[in-house]
Amino acid sequence: MTVIVLIAAPEGLRGHLTRWMIEIAAGVYVGNPGARIRDRLWTLLAQRIGDGQAVMIEPAKNEQGWAARTAGRDRYHPIDYDGLMLFARPRS
């Protein structure tokens, strides 16, 4: 399963995601796209997010069973801490 969260995203970007995933709440998308589609969606998101924020949680072969990607301004950054995925807050 893949989860994408968009904050302050351009209008067209949200509509594009609904082609592949279901919007379960404002800016929160859930689906099960294949790896190729997931990579293409992320490329599009990262290019078009502008001043907004995007987070993608996707399946991974690690202890937690998932990995994260982030894009945009003032975003949390994933950090690998001895194999555990943590998120660092942006500095103010």
C-alpha positions in Angstrom: 0.0 0.0 0.0 1.1 3.5 -0.8 0.1 6.7 1.1 0.7 10.2 -0.3 0.0 13.4 1.7 -0.1 16.8 0.0 -0.1 20.1 1.8 -0.8 23.4 -0.1 -0.5 21.6 -3.4 -1.4 23.1 -6.8 -5.0 22.2 -7.8 -4.1 20.1 -10.9 -1.8 18.0 -8.9 -4.5 16.7 -6.6 -6.7 15.8 -9.5 -3.9 13.9 -11.2 -3.4 11.7 -8.2 -7.1 10.6 -8.2 -6.4 8.7 -11.4 -4.3 6.2 -9.5 -5.3 6.5 -5.9 -8.3 7.3 -3.7 -8.5 10.5 -1.7 -9.6 9.5 1.7 -9.4 13.0 3.3 -8.3 16.3 1.9 -4.8 15.8 0.5 -4.5 12.2 1.7 -4.3 9.5 -1.0 -4.2 5.8 -0.6 -3.6 3.1 -3.2 -1.6 0.2 -4.4 0.2 1.4 -7.7 3.1 -0.7 -9.0 6.7 0.5 -8.6 6.9 2.0 -12.0 3.7 4.1 -11.6 4.7 5.1 -8.0 8.1 6.4 -9.3 6.4 8.3 -12.1 3.9 9.8 -9.7 6.7 10.9 -7.4 8.7 12.5 -10.2 5.6 14.5 -11.1 4.9 15.5 -7.5 8.4 16.5 -6.8 8.5 18.7 -10.0 5.2 20.4 -9.5 4.8 20.7 -5.7 6.2 24.3 -5.7 5.8 25.9 -2.3 3.7 23.1 -0.9 4.8 19.8 0.7 4.5 16.2 -0.4 5.2 13.0 1.5 5.0 9.5 0.1 5.1 6.3 2.3 5.7 3.2 0.2 6.4 -0.5 0.8 10.1 -1.4 1.4 12.1 -4.4 2.4 13.3 -3.2 5.8 12.4 -3.7 9.4 9.6 -1.2 9.4 8.2 -2.4 6.0 8.0 1.0 4.6 10.1 3.9 3.3 9.4 7.6 2.8 10.1 10.4 0.3 9.5 14.1 0.8 9.5 17.1 -1.4 8.6 20.8 -1.2 9.4 23.7 1.1 9.8 23.5 4.9 9.3 19.7 4.9 10.2 17.1 7.4 13.2 15.1 6.3 13.5 11.3 6.6 16.6 10.2 8.5 17.9 6.6 8.8 18.9 6.0 12.4 20.5 2.5 12.6 17.9 1.1 10.2 14.9 2.9 11.8 13.2 5.6 9.7 12.7 8.8 11.7 11.7 12.3 10.6 13.5 15.5 11.5 11.5 18.7 11.7 12.6 21.7 9.6 14.5 24.3 11.5 12.6 27.6 12.2 
